[in-house]
Amino acid sequence: QEQLVESGGGLVHSGGSLRLSCAAPEFTLDYYAIGWFRQAPGKEREGVSCISSYDETWYEDSVKGRFTISRDRAKNTVYLEMNNLKPEDTAVYYCATGLRDVCRSGSNRPITSESDYGSWGQGTQVTVSS
């Protein structure tokens, strides 16, 4: 089974920054859309950002202008740069491979359903203190 490995989480103060990494030790990420999701305590997992196989990006409204998703093909890694972090960003963050190579459907809606993603990582905890 294809496995993803997230890293980079931690504890930061409000306004701080973190960079999350999503690596795939045993397969190439080049042909996949990669989504970042997060799950806060007591809440459902939600889509945060996505990068398509041709590097088109999507962001959830609450993180626009603060988070940046990128891909380093040489390192086979997708990053989520998170700046100006807020306490409400506290969650476990997961990356996942899309079952399609795009981040938006034919009707231009973002693809954020968990069922549209296949392989998942184990998650990395991000905690933002006020």
KEVEXPA-740154 format. One line per 10 residues: number of its first residue (from 0); their letters; for each residue x, y, z of N, C-alpha, C, O. Coordinates in pm, 1 decimal. Last residue first. Layout:
REM KEVEXPA-740154
NUM> A> X:Y:Z:X:Y:Z:X:Y:Z:X:Y:Z | ...
This chain:
REM KEVEXPA-740154
129> SSVTVQTGQG> -232.5:3096.7:2192.9:-270.2:3239.1:2181.2:-181.3:3327.1:2267.5:-198.7:3448.9:2269.9 | -69.0:2842.0:2005.2:-111.2:2900.3:2132.2:-138.9:3049.0:2114.1:-77.2:3116.8:2031.9 | -129.8:2585.8:1794.1:-100.8:2728.9:1794.9:-156.1:2787.6:1924.2:-276.6:2782.9:1948.8 | -11.3:2284.5:1681.6:-76.8:2350.9:1793.4:-31.4:2497.1:1796.0:87.9:2527.3:1799.4 | -33.7:2014.3:1475.6:-0.6:2156.6:1477.7:-80.3:2219.9:1590.9:-202.9:2209.6:1594.7 | 76.7:1687.7:1420.1:2.9:1778.8:1506.8:57.1:1921.3:1494.6:177.7:1944.5:1502.3 | 27.6:1496.6:1132.1:123.9:1567.7:1215.6:49.4:1677.5:1291.6:-30.9:1750.8:1233.8 | -50.6:1177.0:981.7:-84.6:1305.8:1039.6:27.5:1364.8:1122.8:111.4:1292.8:1176.9 | -4.5:958.3:832.6:-45.9:935.0:969.9:-84.1:1064.0:1041.5:-143.2:1060.4:1149.4 | -140.5:991.6:497.0:-34.6:981.1:595.5:-92.6:964.3:734.2:-214.2:956.9:751.6
119> WSGYDSESTI> -319.8:799.8:252.0:-311.9:904.6:353.7:-187.9:882.4:439.7:-137.8:770.7:453.0 | -441.5:734.3:-74.2:-343.7:708.3:31.0:-332.0:829.1:122.7:-333.8:943.9:78.3 | -694.2:882.4:-192.8:-663.4:742.1:-170.7:-569.8:717.7:-53.1:-615.2:683.9:56.2 | -982.9:1091.6:-220.7:-840.8:1075.8:-194.9:-811.4:933.4:-152.0:-892.0:870.3:-83.7 | -1247.9:1117.5:-226.8:-1177.3:1146.2:-351.8:-1026.2:1134.7:-337.5:-951.2:1164.3:-430.6 | -1338.0:1089.7:26.3:-1355.0:974.1:-61.7:-1288.6:994.9:-197.4:-1274.6:900.1:-274.7 | -1312.1:1339.8:137.5:-1212.4:1237.8:170.0:-1220.4:1118.4:75.8:-1119.3:1053.5:49.0 | -1363.2:1613.7:-78.4:-1420.5:1498.7:-9.9:-1312.2:1395.4:17.7:-1229.7:1366.7:-69.1 | -1268.5:1819.3:-226.6:-1230.6:1816.2:-85.4:-1291.1:1699.2:-9.5:-1271.8:1687.4:111.5 | -1207.8:1979.3:-500.3:-1225.1:1838.6:-464.9:-1176.1:1822.0:-321.9:-1055.7:1811.6:-298.3
109> PRNSGSRCVD> -1388.6:2276.2:-577.4:-1270.9:2210.1:-521.6:-1303.9:2067.0:-479.3:-1412.8:2038.3:-429.6 | -1556.6:2307.1:-889.5:-1565.2:2297.7:-744.3:-1439.9:2230.1:-690.7:-1389.8:2136.0:-752.2 | -1568.4:2316.2:-1163.8:-1476.4:2407.8:-1096.9:-1490.9:2408.1:-945.2:-1442.5:2499.8:-878.9 | -1693.9:2113.1:-1281.3:-1775.3:2231.2:-1254.3:-1697.3:2335.3:-1173.1:-1755.1:2430.5:-1120.7 | -1500.7:1917.1:-1282.0:-1536.6:1979.3:-1408.5:-1621.6:2103.7:-1391.5:-1621.6:2191.0:-1478.3 | -1317.9:1995.4:-976.9:-1400.1:1911.4:-1063.0:-1429.1:1984.3:-1193.5:-1387.4:2098.5:-1212.9 | -980.7:2052.6:-882.6:-1116.5:2102.1:-903.3:-1188.8:2007.7:-997.9:-1128.4:1948.1:-1087.1 | -737.5:1942.1:-876.5:-792.0:1985.9:-748.0:-933.9:2038.1:-760.3:-999.8:2064.7:-659.8 | -630.3:1638.6:-1046.7:-669.6:1779.1:-1041.9:-726.6:1811.4:-904.6:-759.7:1722.1:-826.6 | -596.3:1373.4:-1083.2:-474.6:1455.2:-1079.9:-504.4:1604.3:-1074.4:-415.4:1686.9:-1094.7
99> RLGTACYYVA> -784.1:1161.5:-856.1:-765.9:1231.1:-982.8:-644.1:1321.8:-970.1:-594.3:1344.6:-859.9 | -743.6:1080.9:-606.5:-776.7:975.6:-703.1:-777.7:1032.0:-844.4:-772.7:956.5:-941.6 | -468.7:1237.2:-437.2:-598.3:1242.5:-501.4:-619.6:1124.2:-594.8:-524.8:1073.5:-654.7 | -314.2:1149.1:-136.0:-306.9:1149.1:-282.0:-446.4:1150.3:-340.1:-532.7:1073.4:-297.8 | -274.0:1363.7:147.7:-335.2:1249.4:81.7:-319.5:1261.9:-68.8:-312.3:1372.5:-122.3 | -179.9:1469.5:478.3:-173.5:1481.9:333.4:-228.4:1352.6:272.3:-229.1:1247.2:336.0 | -307.3:1627.8:773.0:-284.1:1507.7:693.8:-263.5:1546.1:547.3:-322.0:1642.7:498.6 | -279.6:1762.5:1094.8:-275.7:1786.4:951.1:-234.2:1658.5:878.6:-139.2:1590.7:917.8 | -470.4:1825.6:1372.5:-381.5:1727.8:1311.2:-392.9:1746.2:1159.9:-502.8:1745.4:1104.5 | -476.2:2169.3:1486.7:-537.8:2047.1:1433.8:-428.1:1946.3:1402.6:-309.2:1978.0:1406.0
89> TDEPKLNNME> -512.9:2512.6:1493.8:-471.9:2395.7:1570.9:-549.1:2272.3:1525.6:-672.2:2271.2:1526.3 | -612.9:2735.5:1382.8:-542.7:2644.2:1291.9:-496.3:2517.2:1363.7:-445.8:2424.8:1299.9 | -703.3:2891.6:1586.3:-802.2:2808.8:1516.6:-740.9:2719.4:1410.2:-810.5:2635.4:1353.0 | -477.7:3041.1:1656.1:-519.5:2927.6:1740.3:-619.7:2835.9:1671.7:-620.7:2715.3:1696.6 | -291.3:3096.0:1351.8:-390.3:3137.5:1450.2:-428.1:3017.9:1536.3:-411.9:2903.8:1493.0 | 2.5:3200.8:1176.7:-83.7:3096.9:1231.9:-171.4:3150.8:1343.2:-131.5:3239.3:1418.9 | 155.2:3328.6:975.4:53.8:3400.0:1053.5:-47.6:3302.2:1112.8:-168.6:3320.6:1099.6 | 193.1:3048.0:747.7:236.6:3171.6:811.9:121.3:3237.2:885.8:4.7:3205.6:862.2 | 296.3:2749.4:630.1:187.3:2810.9:705.6:242.1:2931.1:782.0:327.1:2916.8:869.9 | 346.0:2555.2:353.1:404.1:2664.3:430.9:290.6:2738.6:497.5:198.8:2785.9:430.5
79> LYVTNKARDR> 352.8:2241.2:280.3:249.6:2337.9:316.3:315.8:2439.4:408.9:338.4:2412.9:527.0 | 493.9:2046.5:13.3:504.3:2127.3:133.6:377.8:2209.9:154.9:306.2:2243.5:60.6 | 578.3:1729.5:-108.1:486.5:1843.1:-115.7:490.4:1914.5:18.8:490.3:1851.2:124.3 | 842.5:1556.9:-268.7:781.7:1607.5:-146.6:689.3:1724.3:-178.9:718.6:1806.7:-265.5 | 1057.7:1469.8:-426.6:934.8:1392.0:-416.7:856.7:1428.6:-291.0:811.1:1341.5:-216.9 | 1273.1:1621.4:-477.5:1268.7:1559.3:-345.0:1144.4:1474.1:-324.7:1126.7:1413.3:-219.2 | 1210.2:1703.8:-731.9:1339.6:1638.6:-711.2:1342.6:1565.8:-577.2:1406.4:1461.3:-564.1 | 968.5:1834.9:-696.6:969.1:1705.4:-764.3:1100.3:1631.2:-744.4:1101.5:1508.2:-740.3 | 816.4:1992.1:-459.6:955.5:1977.0:-503.3:967.2:1838.4:-565.3:975.0:1737.7:-494.8 | 538.3:2205.0:-445.5:586.5:2070.6:-472.5:732.4:2077.0:-514.9:768.2:2159.9:-598.6
69> SITFRGKVSD> 324.6:2381.0:-215.5:422.7:2372.9:-323.9:471.6:2229.7:-336.0:449.0:2145.8:-248.7 | 100.2:2611.9:-69.6:132.1:2472.6:-101.0:229.3:2471.3:-218.5:216.9:2552.1:-310.5 | 76.0:2839.0:186.4:123.0:2819.0:49.9:159.6:2672.4:31.4:239.4:2616.6:106.7 | -132.4:3044.3:389.8:-74.3:2914.0:359.4:-32.7:2908.9:213.0:-98.2:2967.2:126.6 | -228.9:3305.9:375.6:-142.8:3266.6:488.4:-69.2:3135.1:459.6:45.2:3118.1:501.8 | -386.7:3340.8:155.2:-296.7:3449.6:191.0:-203.5:3416.4:306.2:-108.8:3490.6:332.4 | -635.4:3129.3:290.0:-585.0:3204.7:174.0:-500.3:3322.4:219.9:-537.7:3394.8:312.2 | -754.9:3007.9:495.2:-608.2:3002.3:492.9:-548.9:3078.1:375.4:-427.0:3089.6:362.7 | -1027.2:3025.3:467.5:-969.6:3074.3:592.7:-816.4:3074.3:593.0:-754.8:3134.2:681.1 | -1088.0:2906.1:214.4:-1092.6:3051.8:234.2:-1018.1:3099.9:358.7:-953.0:3204.3:355.2
59> EYWTEDYSSI> -853.3:2667.5:93.9:-975.4:2696.4:167.8:-971.6:2843.6:208.5:-864.6:2898.9:234.0 | -697.4:2675.2:-223.5:-691.6:2698.2:-79.3:-831.4:2719.5:-23.6:-916.4:2782.0:-87.0 | -522.1:2516.5:-490.0:-649.1:2557.8:-431.3:-627.7:2575.6:-281.0:-551.0:2502.2:-218.8 | -314.4:2525.9:-787.5:-338.2:2517.1:-643.8:-477.8:2563.1:-605.8:-542.8:2637.9:-678.8 | -138.3:2339.4:-1031.3:-245.8:2433.1:-1001.9:-282.8:2414.3:-855.3:-282.9:2302.3:-804.2 | 54.1:2144.9:-1092.0:85.8:2251.3:-996.7:-16.2:2364.4:-988.0:16.6:2473.8:-942.0 | -16.4:1923.0:-1223.7:50.3:2027.2:-1303.3:62.5:2156.5:-1224.3:79.2:2264.2:-1281.6 | -142.2:1779.6:-1030.6:-21.4:1719.9:-1088.5:53.7:1820.0:-1176.3:173.3:1804.0:-1200.5 | -237.4:2032.4:-785.6:-262.9:1933.5:-890.3:-131.0:1877.9:-944.9:-22.8:1924.4:-909.0 | -272.6:2070.7:-445.6:-189.4:2104.4:-561.2:-207.3:1994.2:-663.5:-193.7:1876.1:-631.6
49> CSVGEREKGP> -473.3:2213.9:-188.4:-448.7:2107.2:-284.6:-355.6:2159.5:-393.3:-359.4:2277.4:-428.5 | -595.3:2262.2:146.8:-525.1:2305.2:26.9:-500.9:2185.4:-62.7:-507.3:2070.5:-18.8 | -787.0:2168.7:327.0:-720.8:2296.0:349.3:-659.2:2349.5:221.3:-669.8:2468.4:191.3 | -1075.9:1985.4:412.4:-971.7:2015.2:315.6:-918.3:2155.2:336.1:-994.3:2249.1:359.7 | -1130.3:1843.6:736.9:-1165.0:1937.7:630.4:-1046.1:1958.3:537.8:-930.7:1949.8:579.7 | -1285.2:1619.1:958.9:-1166.8:1652.3:880.5:-1208.2:1740.9:763.7:-1309.9:1715.6:699.0 | -1496.6:1757.0:1214.8:-1471.0:1670.3:1101.0:-1343.8:1714.2:1028.7:-1301.5:1829.6:1036.6 | -1411.0:1797.0:1564.6:-1458.5:1844.4:1434.7:-1427.6:1742.1:1325.6:-1343.9:1653.4:1342.5 | -1292.0:1724.0:1800.3:-1437.1:1735.1:1797.3:-1494.7:1782.1:1666.0:-1615.3:1805.0:1656.1 | -992.6:1887.3:1723.7:-1067.1:1805.8:1819.4:-1217.5:1831.4:1811.4:-1263.1:1945.7:1815.3
39> AQRFWGIAYY> -950.1:1915.2:1364.5:-941.9:1970.7:1498.8:-1022.3:1882.9:1593.5:-1111.6:1810.8:1549.0 | -781.9:1809.6:1095.6:-891.6:1770.5:1182.6:-864.8:1823.9:1322.0:-769.7:1783.3:1388.8 | -708.4:1885.6:754.3:-682.0:1898.7:897.2:-806.2:1857.7:974.9:-919.0:1869.3:927.1 | -528.6:1815.5:448.8:-649.9:1819.7:528.1:-610.8:1845.9:673.9:-494.7:1830.2:711.8 | -399.9:1862.0:130.9:-374.7:1874.5:274.8:-509.8:1890.9:344.2:-593.6:1970.8:302.3 | -354.9:1659.1:-158.7:-437.0:1744.2:-73.5:-385.4:1746.8:68.5:-334.0:1647.4:119.9 | -219.4:1637.0:-472.4:-196.0:1613.2:-330.6:-278.3:1711.9:-250.2:-271.5:1832.9:-271.7 | -259.2:1464.8:-773.8:-294.1:1582.6:-695.2:-273.0:1544.8:-549.9:-305.0:1433.2:-508.9 | 14.1:1277.9:-914.6:-101.0:1289.3:-826.2:-130.7:1434.5:-791.6:-39.9:1517.0:-781.3 | 246.7:1241.5:-1043.9:124.9:1230.5:-1124.5:-2.6:1244.5:-1042.4:-113.0:1225.5:-1093.3
29> DLTFEPAACS> 457.0:1267.1:-854.1:448.2:1355.5:-970.8:311.5:1355.5:-1038.1:265.6:1459.9:-1084.5 | 519.9:1112.4:-643.7:401.6:1196.6:-628.4:371.4:1276.4:-754.2:270.1:1346.2:-760.3 | 628.0:776.1:-667.2:640.7:915.1:-707.7:508.5:989.8:-690.9:401.0:937.4:-719.9 | 694.9:570.6:-377.9:634.3:593.5:-507.8:645.3:742.8:-540.0:668.8:824.9:-451.4 | 810.3:547.8:-125.1:811.0:431.0:-213.1:742.1:450.7:-346.7:731.5:355.0:-423.5 | 801.3:774.8:37.9:927.2:700.4:26.1:929.0:596.0:-85.0:1035.7:559.2:-134.1 | 676.8:1070.1:5.3:635.5:935.8:-34.9:760.8:852.3:-59.7:819.5:859.1:-167.7 | 593.8:1343.4:226.6:686.3:1265.8:144.2:628.7:1128.3:114.0:543.8:1077.0:186.8 | 520.3:1653.0:312.7:450.5:1528.6:279.5:539.1:1453.6:181.9:557.0:1496.1:67.7 | 572.6:1895.8:567.1:620.7:1819.0:452.4:539.0:1692.3:436.7:494.4:1632.3:534.6
19> LRLSGGSHVL> 502.4:2226.0:679.9:474.5:2082.5:681.9:526.6:2019.0:553.9:524.9:2080.0:447.0 | 637.3:2482.4:849.4:631.6:2422.9:715.8:613.3:2272.9:730.8:697.8:2203.1:786.9 | 506.7:2757.3:1038.5:553.8:2619.6:1030.1:552.0:2577.6:883.5:474.9:2630.7:803.6 | 505.6:3057.8:1234.4:506.8:2986.1:1107.1:554.8:2843.0:1125.8:632.5:2812.4:1216.2 | 300.9:3281.6:1441.7:419.6:3206.9:1402.2:401.5:3132.1:1271.8:297.3:3140.9:1206.8 | 66.4:3384.8:1527.0:148.9:3466.9:1439.2:272.9:3397.0:1388.0:342.0:3448.5:1300.2 | 75.6:3222.6:1838.1:-5.6:3289.6:1737.8:81.8:3387.2:1658.3:160.8:3462.2:1715.6 | 352.4:2996.3:1871.5:264.7:3102.5:1919.6:184.0:3159.4:1804.1:220.8:3145.3:1687.5 | 356.3:2640.5:1818.6:401.0:2776.6:1790.9:304.4:2874.5:1854.4:190.6:2840.7:1886.8 | 452.6:2309.5:1807.2:382.9:2409.6:1888.1:442.0:2546.3:1857.3:562.9:2566.3:1868.4
9> GGGSEVLQEQ> 423.8:2106.2:1508.0:482.3:2149.2:1633.3:394.0:2248.3:1704.7:277.9:2269.0:1669.3 | 515.2:1936.3:1198.1:423.4:1994.8:1295.0:495.5:2036.0:1421.9:613.0:2005.0:1441.2 | 688.8:1801.8:1033.3:699.5:1946.7:1042.4:604.5:2013.1:1139.8:612.6:2133.9:1161.6 | 548.5:1546.7:816.0:637.5:1593.2:922.1:632.1:1745.5:926.3:578.6:1809.9:836.1 | 396.9:1253.8:678.5:395.8:1397.3:708.3:496.0:1427.2:819.0:523.9:1343.0:904.3 | 414.7:1021.4:432.4:472.4:1054.0:562.8:472.8:1205.1:579.1:539.6:1276.4:504.3 | 215.7:771.4:275.4:266.3:906.9:281.6:316.7:933.6:422.8:267.7:875.8:519.8 | 223.4:466.5:98.1:220.8:539.0:223.9:277.4:678.1:206.3:373.5:699.7:132.6 | 49.5:222.0:-79.1:127.5:343.2:-87.1:111.2:423.6:41.1:-0.6:446.3:87.5 | 85.0:-119.3:0.0:0.0:0.0:0.0:88.4:124.1:0.0:189.2:130.1:70.4
